[in-house]
Amino acid sequence: MDVEAVRSWVEGWAVSRGAAPPVSEPWGFTVDVGLSGQVARHVLTDADESLVRELTETVTAPDTWLKLFLPPRTVASWAAPGWRLDDDGFLMSALLRTDDAVAPDGYRVRTWARGGVTRVLVLAEDGAFAARGQVAMPGPGCTAVFDQVETSPAHRRKGLGSLVMRTLENAAVASGSSSAVLAATVEGRALYASLGWRTHSPLTSLVRDVPPQRREM
């Protein structure tokens, strides 16, 4: 696994989500997220069976996430009881370039930047939410991290996902970034591939479940 690509993704993701700065570990990185559904995440840059078994047996805090760059079918049998697989994903990267980003008729685009994150919002003619996305740039010339790209089901197949990605790409290039990484869903991977992004590896998530009695509380 490309450790520098992972480091860039982890650092940019933490900026994008307002999480704590990543802490280096012998096996990767830890990020304190501080959300009810994700207290912390441990990103394993070079996971194997013994490491996954050790961490899933010793990490007991509910809503802790492990991120691994291995296929889910490989990881599933290694996890201790109390852990579940989340949705499949992929780590992807691209070299950036500027491109036209013109909204289709009936849509308008808003962009704003704050705290190292540029956000794009696409609104329909009536002001309804249509699409969004954001890109984090931890510093000048750093690898940009694209995040939370989403299109409303009512506005899909109209090129809005591509519009968001191109607008974010232009903002990243203007800030000095020449490369980018992102974590893609199964659905998003096809869009990103059509825009020139390449897949590095699977990205599998293991989540420590909340005990049933705690959910009831």
Buried (B, 14 or more C-beta within 10 A) or exposed (E): BBEEBBBBBBBBBBBBBEBEEBEEEEBBBBBBBEEEEBBBBBBBBEBEEEBBBEBBEEBEEBBBBBBBBBEBEBBEEBBBEBBEBEEBBBBBBBEBEEBEBEBEEEBEBEBEEEEBBBBBBBBBEEEEBBBBBBBBBBEEEBBBBBBBBBBBEEBEEBBBBBBBBBBBBBBBBEBEBEBBBBBBBEEBBEBBBEEEBEBBBBBBBBBBBBEEEEEEE
